[in-house]
Amino acid sequence: MGRRKRVAVVGAGIAGLTCARRLAEGGVEVRVFDKGRAVGGRMATRRQNGRQLDHGAQFFTARSESFRAVVSDWLAAGVVAEWTPEAPARFRSRARFVGRGMNRGLPELLARDLDVSLQTEVAPLPGGGELHDAEGMALGHFDHIVVTAPIAQTARLVAPLGLDALLTRASHAPCWAVLLELSSRPCREDVLLDHGPLAWMACDSSKPGRPPGETWVLHATPQWTRANLELAPAAVTERLVRAFGAAVGRAVEPSFAVAHRWRYAQVEQAVGQPCLHDPSRGVTIAGDGLLAPRIEAAWESGHGAAEHVLAG
């Protein structure tokens, strides 16, 4: 029996974990590296001072037949649930799914039994299958490397190989998020959309399996975020809480509030294909930035990248 193929996956978001799990199922020896403190990437849940809020991707949809089948399995396993908030009609026009209990529960399921190294920042790829961290420490030699980070980060990683030119037209928009705990219900709705600097306002505690309380997540528009990207978090919180009050028609006085900046929040311009596979260099690029700003797109890209690697 020949040696098992060794593959490194850079990024432990949905695309990276989907890719790694499919590769492991195909008999490949896989290691996953991520610079964050937890798996999930932008499908993130923040826990602080006894509070829990989904501060990244808020939900996902299932449009393709293949992804609907996967979501059906997740529903049966109890790891995800349909979310039916009191929301504008255009939001309720399609089924929306969330992690049951917390959104990070889904990537944690995908990461189960995988070899994942967190808080490990990967250096630009030197070629030849070698992988190093940002301090120059060797992470190993691999037959293939799959990079699933946001487009700007991926471009830096693959620049020494000349693959960054394939990504020049793709981009992510930034987003300031503010997480709130309130003492009372600010409005009848669970979801509000598009008011002033705010693109998204949602009662996080209205999602299935969440802890009791009145917790809300606010996402600023890309335009407002860009204009205020370097603003101090306290100032961001003050301005967006005031904007939330204007949206609900009453002053909002949170008992807890914290801001989080996502530099690469949502795909603005995608590459336009499921993945970029270069067997001659032993590198594949995947992620939602290849397709569309959706969790489903991240899954499709990661799954497609794995199939290319498995095919040789």
Buried (B, 14 or more C-beta within 10 A) or exposed (E): EEEEBBBBBBBBBBBBBBBBBBBBEBEBBBBBBBBBEBBBBBBBBBEEEEBBBBBBBBBBBBEEEEBEEBBEEBBEEEBBBEBEBEBEEEBEEEBBBBBBBBBBBBBBBBBEEBEBBBEBEBBBBEBEBBBBBEEEEEBEEBBBBBBBBBBBBBBBBBBEBEBBEBBEEBBBBBBBBBBBBBEEEBBEBBBBBEBBBBBBBBBBBBBBEBEEBBBBBBBBBBEBBEEBEEBEBEEBBBBBBBBBBBBBEEEBEBEBBBBBBBEBBBBBBBBEEBBBBBEEBBBBBBBBBBBBBBBBBBBBBBBBBBBBBBEE
